Amino acid sequence: MVQRDNCILVIFGASGDLTRRKLVPALFSLYEKDLLPEKFAVLGVSRTKMTDASFRKTLAEGVEDAEAKPDPDDFRKFAKLLFYLSIDPGEARDYGKLSKRLKKLDESLKTGGNFIYYLSIAPSMYEVIVENLGTAGLQKEKKQDQAYKRIIVEKPFGYDLESGKALNKKLTKVFREPQIYRIDHYLGKETVQNLLVFRFSNGIFEPLWNRNFVDHVEITASETVGVGTRGRYYDSSGALRDMVQNHLLQILGIIAMEPPPSFDSFSVRNETVKVFQSLKPIAEDEVDQYVVRGQYTKSQINGQIIPGYREEEHVDPFSRTETFAAMKVFIENWRWGGVPFYIRTGKRLPTRVTEVVIHFKRTPHILFQHKKDEQAVPNQLIIRIQPDEGILLNFGMKRPGTGFHVEKVSMDFHYSDLGDTSLADAYERLLLDCIQGDPTLFARGDAVESCWRFVDPILNRWQNNPDETIYGYPAGTWGPRQATHLLTQPGLDWHYPCRNLVEDGLFCEL
């Protein structure tokens, strides 16, 4: 039976957008499904002056803005679990107020002294909040009452290897590693989790999942939006930090990992860390061979003028921050030696899609005819993470009629085919996992450092060489054409996905 100990969730930065748009709607959904502990409460903490009542009203508006409109009566019942405390998270003396409020709530609600701290706040505040929690003794777990204390940290987990190590050092100085939950919402997506099941519960795929049968692998995360109001943050971050170092390398880890001896958090995370440690390093003088970066420029889409990145609000007009990054990665181990993994992400691309494409090797000898001027197409396995979540397998079949003419056909599965079954929101799944004490889908400290160790030379190359090439690409296109040069085989190109999971050449919604 799954354990759901009573607890209080303390959200630092509770007046912010993430709490209103993501965290509280996710908690409300868990409440409606009767998945929260019997005795549970949320204590919002922020500088903003609010009462419990005004905090509840603000959050009710956020839930009403969600796609699935809640029943007002249901939310009023849920809102009784929401409380608020106005303090300055940067002031150590204010943590006495936090301690008193937690003690009072814990005694009245009988939550057993179990507290989860969620850092939904600017990364610059992470270390000071952790230090202040430690000074106030709010991280201590007492063996006699078996109460737990956990902390959830939002990405970014540092700005580079040095700051990533410093953050880990600060976290582990106050909290033990098992208490720390580094949240990456991509790992909470149903299809990402299904990768584990798909790989390790099907005997027909696991024997093929290696260098003997796989030619190359693509991992794509594309967005149609620009930076919007996040220009100030994004201009100091860029696509490599914002998407590759965390989200896409984590997906790579799941795709490439060895079968764990058992499905527990320690075993699963050990195997993904081994993948990160096996990544072939890219030296600073090799960056041009393995990485292409780009920045979207002004364009017209459907009659609407889309501004270029340098014209966005709070962006340096001479910025050289990448909004697109593509790279060729190798994993130096027995399973994947010599197999290129192509990673691509960008803003202002034609459609919003996250997917993995496994390209299997061609047959060693072509026996049958294909369409005129068409080469034999190798088998592809497309795993769609978002949207239109599902799996599509391409293979060759005989075209009806005389002769042996081969056509590519598809066999697909869509989660939407399951009818009334709804996919849990990523935050919904991950919050529940933390409440249950399951860190399997959360990043471990050594994994974070290994990922930073891999991308650091690339970032250093760009920082130390301000004139390093960055290619422009018109908003609404698939990035700079130079990204195709990363592909090793002549005539090879990226897979260009549609919003809907369909076979190439059929109706495509962009």
N, C-alpha and C positions, 0 to 999 in steps of 0.2 A: 504493500500500500504506500502511495506517495505521501510523504510527510509535509504538512503545511503548518509549521509552528506559528502561533500567534505572534504578531510583531507590529512595530510602528515604523513606517517609512518616512524618513526625514529628507525633504527635498531642499537643497540649497539652490537659490536662484528660482524660487517658486513663483515669482511674479513674471518670469520670462516666457518666451514663446514656446520653448520645448515642452514645458510643463503643461501649458494650456492646450497645445495642439496635439501632443503625442502621449505624454505620460498619464495624465488624468483620463483621457479617453480610453487608453489601454487598460487602466485600472478599473474603470467603469465597466468595460466589456468583461473583464474577469469577474467582477461582482455579479453581473447579469448571468454569467455561466456558473455561478456558485463555486468559483475556483479560489477565491481569496480565503485566508484563514478565518475561522469563526470569529476571532477577536482581532480586529485590524484597524489601523488608523493611519492617516497621512498628516504629517506636520510640515507645513510649508514654512521656509525660512528665507527671509530676504530683507533688504534695507527698506523697501517700499512700505509705507504706513498703511496697514489694513487690519481689519478685524476678522474674526472667523467668518462672520456673516458676509462681509464684502469679498473675502477670498472665495467663498463658495459661489457667490453670484458671478464673479469674474470667470471662474472655471466652468460654470453652467453655460455661459455664453460660448466658451471654447468647444464644449461637447456638442452644442447645438449646431456649430459650424461644421461638424464632422459629416461624412457622407451618409452614415446611418443615423438618422435622427432618433434620439432616445425618447423614451416615455418620460414625460415631466415628473410624474409621480415616482417612478423608479429612481430618477436622478435625485429627487429630494431626499429619498431614503439613503441613497449612497452619500449624499453631501453631508450627512450627519457624521461621517467618518473623517471629514476634512477639517483641519485646524490650522491656525496660522500664528507665527511669532515674528515680530519685526525686530531684527537685530542687525548689526554690522558684522558680517562673517569674517571681516578682516581684523576685528578687535577681539583680543583674547579675553578681555574682561566680560564681554557679552555672553561668553559661553557658560557662565554661571546661570544666566537666565535660561539658556537652552537646557541645561542640566535639570533645573528646577521644573521647567515645563514638561520635560520628558518623564521625570519621576512622577509628577502629578497625573499625567495621562496614563502612564503605565499602571499606577495603582488603581485608578478609577476603571480602566478598561481591562485590567488583568491580562496584559500582553506578555508577561513573563520576563520582562527586561530585555527582550529581543529587539534590537534596533538595526535598521539598514539606512545608511547615509548615501544619498544620491547627489553627486556633484553636477547639477544642471546649471553650470555657471561658467564664466570665462576661464579658460585654462590657466591664465595668469594667477588665479585665486586658488588653484588646486593645493599647492604646497602650504600656503598659509592656513587654509582650512584644516588640512590634515594635521599640521603642527598644533593648531588650537584645539582640535579634538583630542589629541594626545595629552596636551597640557591639562585639559579638563578631566582626563581619565575616561572619556566617553567611548574609548575603543576597547576597554578592558573586558575580557570574558572571564567570568568567575566559574570555576569548576563545580563549586558546591551547588549553584542553582542552574548550571548548564545553559545559561543564557548566551546567545550569540550576538556578535557585533560584526556587521559587514559594510563594505563601502563599494559603491558603484562609480566608476570613473568613466566619463565620456571621452571619446577621442577629440582632439589629437593627444596621443600619449607622448608628448614632447614635440620638439621642432626639428631635431636631428638626433644623431646617436648620443652625443654628449648630454643634451637636455633630457633625452629619453632615459638614459642611465641615472641622471640626477633625480628625475621624478620617481623612478623605481626605488632608488635609495631612500628618498624621503618617505614614500609610501610604506616600505618594509621596515623602516625605523619605528613607525608608529603601529602599523597593522602587520600581522603575519600574512604571508602570501595567500594561504587558504581563505583569508578574510577579504581579499581584494578581487573585485569583479570588474575587469576592463571591458566595457560594453562596445560591441561593434554590431550595429543593427542589421548589417548584411547577413551576419551569421544567424539571425533570428528568423530569416525568411524561410518559409516552408520548403521551397525548392532546394535551397542550399542544404537543409537538413536531409532532404530526400536523396541528395547525392550519396550520403553515407549508406542509406538503405539500398539504393540502386546499385552501388558498387559491391557491397558486401553480402547481399542476400540473393544475388542472382548468379548462378554458376555459369551462365552463358557469356557474361561480360568480363568477369574478373580474369579469366585466362588470356583475354585479349588486351588487357589494360597494361601494356608495357611496350618497350622499344621494338619488339619483334613484329608487332601488328599496327602500332600507332605511328603515323607519319609526322603529324604535328598537332598542336592543340591551340585553339584561340580562346581568349577570355576578353569579352567586350563589355564595357559599361558606358553607354552613351546617354547623353541628356540633351533635350531640345532647348532648355532654358539657358539663359546667360547667368551672370553673377548676381543680377538683381540688386538688392540693397546690401549684399555681403561683400561689396567691392573692397572695403578696407581690410577685412579678414583675408579674402581670397588673394589679394595682391601680395600679401606677405606669405602666402602658402603655396598656391599653384596645384595643378592636377596631380603631380607626383606625390606630394605630401597629403593632399586632400583625399585621394582615391587609391593610388597604387600601394603606398606603404602599408595601408591597413586593409581596406576592403578586398582589393583584388589579389593581394598576396595571400590573404586568408582563404579565399576561394581556391587559389592555386594549391595551398597546403592540403585542402580536403580532396581535390582532384588527384593529387600526386602521392598522397600518403600511403604507407604500407598498411595492411590489415592489422588493427590493434589486437592484442591477445584477449582483451575483453572490452565491452562497451561501457567503460567508466571514464570519468573526466581525466584522470591521471594518464591512463593508457592512450586515449584518443589524442590528447594534447601533446603527449610525448612524440607521437608519430608525425604530427604537423610541424613540431619544432625541428625534427630531423630533416624535413623537407627544406625548411628555411636555412638550416645549417649547411645543406648540400647545394644551395644555389651557387652557380659559378660566378665568382666575383667579376664585376665590370670595373676595370681600372680607369682612372681619370682620362688617360690618353686613348682609351678604347670606346669612350662614350658615343662618339659619332658612328661607330660601327653597329652599335646595339640599340641606340635610343634616338628617336625623332620627337622633337617638341614643336608645338604650333600654337598660334593665337588667332582667335576668330576676328574677322574684319567685317566692316559694314557690308550689308547685303540687303536684297529685297526678297521677301518670302510672301507669296500669296498677296502681292500688292502692298505689303507693309514693309516700311524701311526699318531694318534691324540695326541698331548701332554696333560698331566694333567694340572690342573689349576696352580699348584705350579711351573710348568715349563714355564708358559706364561711370556711374556715380562713385566717387571715392577711389577711383583708379588713377594711378600716375599716367599722364598722357604720353610718357616715354617708357611705359612699363615693358619689361621683358619677361613677365611672368607667363608661364605656359598654361593655356586653357585646354590643351590637347597633349597627350603623351602616348607614344607607342614604343614598345620595346620587345626585343628578342631575348629570351631567358633560357638558360640551360640548367638542368638539375643533374649534378654529377654523382649518380649512383647507378647500381646495376639495373634497376628497373627502367630508368629514363635516360641513360647515357646516349647522347647524340640526338635526342628528340627536342626540337625547338618548341618553346611555349611562347606564343605571341600575345602580348597584353596591350589593350588599347582602351583609352578612356578620353572623353572630351565633352565640352559644353558647346551648345549651339550646333549639334549634329542633327541629321534629318529626323531621328525618332528616339524615343526614350526606351532603351532596351538594356537588360543585363543578361548575358547568356554565355554558355561554354559550348564550343564546337570541337568535338573529337574527330579528327580526320584520320581515317584508317588508311593503310597502305593499299596501293593498287594491286590487282592480281598480277602475278609475275609474267603471265602470257595472255594477250588479248585474243580470245577465240571468236567473239561475236561482233557483228557490225553495230555501229551506233549511228545516230543521225548524221547527216552530211556535215562535214567540217567540225564535228563534235568528238572530242576525245572521250575515252572511257572515264566516267566520273567515279572516283573512289567513294566508298561508303562513308557517310557522315552520321554522327550522333549529336543532335542539338539539344542541349539542356537549357531550357528557358527559365531564368530566375524571376524576371519581371519584364513587362506585364504579360498577360495571357500565359500564365505559368503552365509548363508542360514539357513533354519530351517528344522529339521527332527523329525517326530513323530513316535515312535514305539508302536505298539499295536498287539494284538493277533487276528488271523483269522483261520477259519477252513481249514485244508489241504484237497484239492479235493480228493474224494474217499469215501469209506465207513467209518463209525465211526465218532467220534468227536475228531480228533487229531488236536491240536492247533500248529500253527507256528507263529513266530514273523515276522511281515511285517512292511514296512515303507512307510510313506507318506512324501514327501520332497518338498521343494522349494529352488531354487538356484537363487541368484540375476543374475547370468549369463544367466538365462532363459529369462530375459527381453530383450535380443537381443542387440540393439545398446545403451541401457541405460548404462552409465558408472558411477561408484561410485566415488563421489568426494573424493579427498584426505582429510585426517583428518585436516591437517593444512589449507587447502583451506576452509573448512567449518568453522573452528574456527576463522580464520582471518576475514572472512566475517561477522561472528557473532559479533566480536568486533567492526568492522566498523559500523555495524548496531546498536550497543549498546545493544546487547542481551547477558547477562552473564549466561544464563541458564546452558550451558555446561561447565562452568568454576567453579573451586573450590572456595568456600567462606572461609574466615579466620577461622570461628568457626569449619567448617568441617575439615580443615587441622589439627587444634589442637586436635580435637576429635580422628582423626586417629592416630596421634602421641601418644596421651594418651593411646591408646589401645596397640600399639606395643612397647612402651618404656620399660615396665617391661621385655619383652622378650629380647630386646637388652641389658638391664642392666644385666640380668642373664648371658648372654654369655660374656659380657665384664668383669663382676666381677668374673667369674669362667673360667679362660683361659683353664682349662682342661676339660670343658664340652664337651660331646661327639659330634663329627661331623663325619658323615658316608661317606665313599668314595663310589662312584659309577662309573663304567666304562663309558667313553664318548660313547654316542650312545644308552644308556639304559634309562629306565624311572625313574631313581633316585634310592636311597637306598630302599631296600625292607622293611625297618622299617617303611616307610611311610604308608604301608598297615595296620600296627598295630593301626593307628589312627581310622580306620573304626570300628564302634561299633558293627555291627552285624557279627556273625560267617559266614565265607564264602564270605563276601562282599569284592569287590575289586574296584579299580578305573576304570573309563572308559578310555580305551586307544585309543585315536583318531587317524585317518589317516589324511594325508594332504588334501585329497579329502573327502567331506562330503558324506560318504556311510554307508550302513548298515554293522555291524560286520560280518566277514566271507566272504565278497565279496572282489573284487580287492582293494588293499590298497597301495597307493603311499606314501612312506616314504621319 
